[in-house]
Amino acid sequence: LGGRHWWSLNGVIGRHAPLLKHVFVNPRESHQQVPGLQSEYWSGLEFNYDLRMRGLKGRLTAYYTRMMDKTDIHFFFVDSGLGSDFVQEVVTGLDHLHMGVELGLEYEITSSLNASAVMSLGKYRVGSDPLVTINFDTAGLEDDLINPEGSEALGPAMLKDYHLSAGPQKAFSLGLEYRDPAYWWLGVTANYLAGSYISPSVLARTGSFRLDPDSGLPFPGANPERVAKLLDQRPLQSVYLLNLTGGKSWLRKGVYLSFFASITNVFDLRYPTGGYEQSRNGNFGQWEQDLLSGSPSFGPKYWYGYGRSFFLNLALAF
């Protein structure tokens, strides 16, 4: 519209076959395939608005993506409400929902000084209550098997509307960049990241979680309110990061020399970026007892972002 305002709308609908690692329950033990396996269906819509004014550039994006009928398989040892064993947890009918808005602006304050601002607000959720089946090896018939047939259907896992572990769902950034006529430049960026979550235990959201493996009956204290509080999904800590970048270039007798340097996480903050709940404690009694110990043996696992990091690049062209 007039050369300064650009609009675009993109959409996609498609299917693709499941990944090979999601076809077989456990190829190290048998050729058993995931029952009812089907293609993954996905659809998405994206709207973009680009602004190109004198001294000001920007883009606004809104997006919606849904991935349906996903399959996932996990391997772990569990003390479940039905018994204990090393199991393959097969999750089918899993939907993922991604939606949000993104905004980026760049303003030329002077011919040498630019300012930028970025905002991202997202909503990444589980869009369904998937079906869960646990499978196990029946070779040792003398063992106390959960089910001699080698599998047990646990029904749906109450995961709908849980947050996905897909990075921060809120991000804001402000930056300044100075470019000197003498061919050196310096930039600083302040960032705020929030709304990160760890992946929830699927098995702990099934009905078997409330069962006492000794009696086969629900734990006396495992009422819906208490279980919901125990399994409440809490966000990871928010984090502020400061990054510095700079560089310089020279041209002498047809030889071009340049260097680029950066320091990320200037204040050397230690912060988690994601993780997952362990499923070892697969019943209410053990989960609660482990937490009450004050130092859970099978608490959530986290991974962390880098501390203060340095990068230097030198280039010589002739």
Disulfide bonds with the S-S distance in Angstrom:
none
